[in-house]
Amino acid sequence: MNSPRDFDPNAYFHLSHNQDKINFILQYGILAPSTHNTQPWLFDISDRYCEISLNQAKELSFADNKKRNMLISIGCCVENIILVSRYFNIFDSMEILKGPPIVVRIFFNFSNEKTNFNLKHFLNTIQTRQNIRGAFNCLPVSSDVIMQLEKVGLEYKDVGLRIITDQQQMQIVERLTIEGALIASSNPGFRQEMSHWIINNHSKRKEGMPGYSLNVPYPISLILPFLIRRLNLGRITSRLIRKNFSSAKIVVVVTTKGRSAEELIQVGRLSERLMLELQSQKIQTSIAVASVEVDDIRQRLKDKLLISEEPQFIFTAGFTDKIRKFTPRFSVDEKMQQHGL
């Protein structure tokens, strides 16, 4: 059985029907990151547009009880679709239907199809993007790259961007990330919920986090759900966070003025674009959002970093030689509304 990542971008030009072309582009959408790899999107398509909606069955009562991360994940999915449709020069517009449920509708125009080679690097990067856990190596991230990210940030409305290179400020984010992770790990409900989304390294499940994505070898991955349910592994998690932040070359914080669904979808869009920009230059990224999951900790983070807006999404970045298997995915067909997986 072919992996959802095994497809050739050039196959698009052999398709004659608009719905088939939209379906093809959605293959990039399903490769977006999501909390616990829940893949909380559902699709519906017509000849002119596709709709991306929240799959209520993927709600996380403890890890994401306000659906904040769900909306950010939808934004990441939307950004992949928009970038690829712009590459094929068929993107027309996007609108957000407030619902409930929240639905993002992307319109396409097939009257002038051609390739935009300035965007070609995104296609391969989307197919190979990973969330790296652990330490980075000592290579620096250049000031030119940072300036490029800041320029990209200006393209997205309703969101702000702070790129941190100062070691003291990075340590502030590290300490508050550890504090947030310890609070989560001490909650039996959170651990029970998370254990459901941990799968062993040879599992056939198409969602969830395999042990290898957490740097866990196969034998331990078999018992990891049990360990997470029964034990508070916060100290181990803290050591991993410390190792990641202490070796990171930059910390990226995406912010908003409020907490509306529209703003959070934009957070996902900008965050995904930034991670793709970095990974296209072989700079790996690691999502680290524990400090923004608890209101009190998020407020302290905001105060200590002197950020006027609300921090919503954080990731670290740096170089690493680590290569691992990709996390699993449902196919586009399995994510259509009628199937609802």
Secondary structure, 3 states (H helix, E strand, C coil): CCCCCCCCHHHHHHCCCHHHHHHHHHHHHCCCCCHHHCCCEEEEECCCEEEEEECHHHCCCCCCCCCHHHHHHHHHHHHHHHHHHHHCCCEEEEEEECCCCCEEEEEECCCCCCCCHHHHHHHHHHHHCCECCCCCCCCCCCHHHHHHHHHHHCCCCCCEEEEECCHHHHHHHHHHHHHHHHHHHCCHHHHHHHHHCEECCCCCCCCCEEHHHHCCCHHHHHHHHHHHHHCCCHHHHHHHHHHHHHHCCEEEEEEECCCCHHHHHHHHHHHHHHHHHHHCCCCEEEECCHHHCCHHHHHHHHHHCCCCCEEEEEEEEECCCCCCCCCCCCCCHHHECCCCC
